[in-house]
Amino acid sequence: LDGFAVYENKAIIGLVTYEIDGSECEIVSLDSLSEKHGIGTALVEKVIETATKLKCVKIKLITTNDNLNAIRFYQRRGFDMTCLYHNSIQNARRIKPSIPMIGEYGIPIKHEIEFEMKLPKK
């Protein structure tokens, strides 16, 4: 996977990984050790810039239904909710049984939600 990192005092404080597949870019992971400081936004903007330069038509990502912070974060940055994969986590647990039953805010983890951002043609 390709990615970008943000450092502070030689330590990584933010990381995004992504994968380009043809004309689509998928954000695979986004992590920030310090929220509300623009780290996640800067990393996503860097992926948008890179995907645009590579002539991708869209960026997509998937998160789970309990991840309210990610759902809010991506929508505020122009990503649109495009698909709900109903009960998909049930299948994922067959492969990775360590996925918890209950996630953030006490919400049962059941579904995956896909977001996408269409990129301008250049």
N, C-alpha and C positions, 0 to 999 in steps of 0.2 A: 504494500500500500504506500501511496505517497502521503505527505502530510506537512504540516507546519507546526512550529512550537514557539511559545513565548517564554523567555527566560527572565529571571530576576536573580541577581547575585549568582549566576552560573547554574541555577536550579530551574528546572522546567516548572512553570506555573500554569501553562495552558497548552493543549495539544489538540489538533484536529487531524483526522486521517480521512482520506477519500480515495475513490477509485474511478477512473475514466473507462467507460465501456462504449466505444463508438461515439455517438453524439450526446451521450448522457454522462453526468457526473453524479456519483452517490457519496454523500457524507456518511462514513461508516461509524465514526466516533467523534465526539466533541467533549472535552473535559477541561474544566477550569478550577483551579484551587481557590480562587477568590472571585466570588460572584459580585456583580454590580460595579465592576471596574472597567468594563469594555473589552475584556480579554476574549470572551467568546465571540462577541461581535466582530472584533478585529480579525479573528481567525476565520470566521465565516466569510467576511468580506474578501479575505485573501483567496479563499476557495472560489468565490464568485468571479474574482478578477482572473484567476488562472483558467477556470472553465470557459470564461468568455474568450480569452486569448486562444484557447484550443478549439474554439468554434463549437462548443457544446450547445445544445438547444435548451437543456434544462438541467437543474440540480435536484436530486431527490434524496430523501432520507426516510428512515422508519424509526419510530419510537413506540413505546408501550402506553397503554391507556392510563396508567397510574402516574406517568411522568408529566405532571401538570406544569412543572417549570419549563421543560422542553417544549411542550405544546404552546405555551404562552410565548416563549422566546422566539421560536421560528415564525409564528404568525405575526409577531410584531416586526419581524425583519422581512416580511413580504412573501413568506412561504404559504402555500395554500394546501389545506387538507384535501387530499384527492382520493383516498381509499381507506376503508376500514377492513382489516382482515379479522373477521369475527372468529373468536376462539382459537386463533392461530398459536397462541402460547401453549395450549394443550399439546399440540404436535411438537413444538420446540422442546418441551419438557421430556419427551421421549428420547431426544438426542442429548439434552443437557438437563438432567434431573435436578441440578442445583438451582435452577431458576425458582425464586421464592414464590409462594402462593399469594402473599400479601406484599404490596409495594408501598410507595410513598403515600403518606396521609391515610394509611390503613385501607387503601383501595386494592381490591383483588386484581391481580395481574392476569388478564384474560386475552386481550386483543392487541394487535399491532395497528398503528395508524401511519399511513404514508403521507408525506408532505412533498410538494415540489414547487420549484420556482422556475418559470420560463425565463430564458435569458434573451436579451436583445440580439438580433442578428447584426454582425459587423462585417 
